[in-house]
Amino acid sequence: MPLSKHYFIILLLLSLTNSCTTDEEANISPNSSEQTNTPNSNNISSNNNNSSSSNSESVINSNFECGNGYYYLSRPVPSESDDTHRYYEYEWQSDPPVCVNVYQAELLGGRDEKLKSSMDWLRTNLPNIIPINVFYIDQFNASEESKLQHDIDFCNLVSEPNELEDCIGGSTDSWGDRSYGGGVYGRYLHKGADLMMYDDAFVQDEGLDSGLIYLAHEYFHTFQTSHMFYFEEKQKFGISIDDEENGVPLPFLPIWIGEGGANFASISLMAKQNLDFNHYDQAVRFLNQAREAMRGSSSSFSLENFESENNRINYEYYAYDGGFMAHVYLWHLNEDNFKKLMVDFYSIFAEKYKLNPLDGWKDAFEETFGISLEDFYRDFDAFMRQDKESQIAIIKTAEEWINASWD
């Protein structure tokens, strides 16, 4: 499974083999060392790889290795099963670790420490339920040796041993054109999610901190996809037997929810950190991009069209920016919807998908927000045809973004 662009889009189209979303510009629209081995107090470890040979040792617990790109070599035996799913309990569930793999830190100007600090905050304030493998490299200036080690580590995470050579070999020509990404598939859920960051994220006119919005966006993708497998009542991860047999890597989630939700969460997560970043201005920028995508469109233009399509229109991606505004619109309808958008929808997703594999996400949407999907599309589409002033009026103030809670 080679590294390529547009991971999360492909992932969604296939029923939502890498698991990454793609974001090419500072507006979060798609385009995607010295070793410490000492865990800090919040269970985040880092490995700085200066060469193509890893110097890994076990940290945090006896089964965890940070630096080789994976946590467990094979999936454990299911703890139970039924007619539709196999259910798993993983040793890391009580405290999922985070591993930050840094390649040639001397090229990063200390930005790796900023990334680790933000990752620490994200993990603490919106805890995830699976381990996360973060990969961070300067894709333009890193040595060929470091690039190879990066791909070996990543492919060890997402591939089976017999796929490793193809995964690595299929990746070599994409350097300099790779996109940020994050997520997990059922096939390597036991190893944790991947989160791909490249140093070009931090070379932005808006300032160094602005690059962290990519990290927040991708972190939320790991949150989204991990919860699509998690059964709250059982406190176990369930993988569909039919999906495995048919090669479906992830339950279907509409692109406008997956990407619009990550854009929405990225602003929410950025707003609460002490950063040099204007999150309200970013929200208005997303609105402007959604409006640009709609420019010249017919009356049939609808968010519904972006459940499984991510066409670029007038140089903008409506699934991302219109999806963001759909989340803003739902929050505008009811203050309680903020927590529902960030957490509650995903908390019931696995159960709804089990009962209705074709449309489980619709059932989860309607139960969570108390509105039919048909009515929501009709009302939101009408709202997006209003004047810009009416649309800006529903975007929350900077203070409201800061104070909104998902707890």
LINZI-V961957 format. One record per backbone hydrogen bond with DSSP energy under -0.5 kcal/mol. NH is the residue of the N-H (numbers start at 1). CO is the residue of the C=O. Records with the same first field share a line. If there is no record, write none. Layout:
# LINZI-V961957
NH: CO, CO
This chain:
# LINZI-V961957
3: 167
8: 20
10: 6
11: 7
12: 8
13: 9
14: 10
15: 12
16: 12
20: 18
24: 29
25: 29
28: 25
36: 46
37: 46
39: 37
40: 44
43: 40
45: 43, 98
47: 100
48: 34
49: 47, 102
50: 33, 48
54: 52
59: 64
61: 59
64: 61
66: 57
67: 65
79: 87
80: 87
82: 85
86: 239
87: 80
88: 237
93: 90
95: 92
98: 43
99: 132
100: 45
101: 99, 134
102: 47, 100
103: 136
104: 49
107: 104
108: 105
110: 105
111: 108
113: 110
114: 110
115: 111
116: 112
117: 113
118: 114
119: 115
120: 116
121: 117
122: 118
123: 119
124: 120
125: 121
126: 122
132: 97
133: 193
134: 99, 132
135: 195
136: 101
137: 197
139: 137
142: 138
147: 143
148: 144
149: 145
150: 146
151: 147
152: 148
153: 149
154: 150
155: 151
156: 152
157: 153, 154
158: 154
159: 155
163: 160
164: 160, 161
167: 163
168: 164
169: 165
170: 166
171: 168
172: 168, 169
174: 171
175: 172
177: 174
179: 32
180: 23
181: 196
183: 194
186: 249
188: 185
189: 186
191: 188
192: 188, 189
193: 131
194: 183
195: 133
196: 181
197: 135, 195
199: 137
201: 198
202: 199
203: 200
204: 202
207: 204
210: 207
211: 207, 208
212: 209
213: 210
214: 211
215: 211
216: 212
217: 213
218: 214
219: 215
220: 216
221: 217
222: 218
223: 219
224: 220
225: 221
226: 222
227: 223
228: 224
229: 226
230: 227
231: 236
232: 230
235: 231
236: 231
237: 88
238: 229
239: 86
241: 84
242: 84
244: 240
245: 241
246: 242
247: 243, 244
248: 243
249: 247
255: 307
256: 306
257: 254
258: 254
259: 255
260: 255, 256
261: 257
262: 258
263: 259
264: 260
265: 261
266: 262
267: 263
268: 264
269: 265
270: 266
271: 267
272: 268
273: 270
275: 273
277: 275
279: 277
282: 278
283: 279
284: 280
285: 281
286: 282
287: 283
288: 284
289: 285
290: 286
291: 287
292: 288
293: 289
294: 290
295: 291, 292
297: 294
301: 298
305: 302
306: 303
307: 304
313: 311, 316
316: 313
318: 311, 316
320: 317
321: 317
322: 318
323: 318
324: 320
325: 321
326: 322
327: 323
328: 324
329: 325
330: 326
331: 327
332: 328
333: 329
334: 330
337: 334
338: 335
340: 336
341: 337
342: 338
343: 339
344: 339
345: 340
346: 343
347: 343
348: 344
349: 346
350: 227, 346
352: 348
353: 349
354: 350
355: 351
356: 352
360: 356
362: 359
363: 359
364: 360
365: 361
366: 362
367: 363
368: 364
369: 365
370: 366
376: 372
377: 373
378: 374
379: 375
380: 376
381: 377
382: 378
383: 379
384: 380
385: 382
386: 383
391: 387
392: 388
393: 389
394: 391
395: 392
401: 397
402: 398
403: 399
404: 400
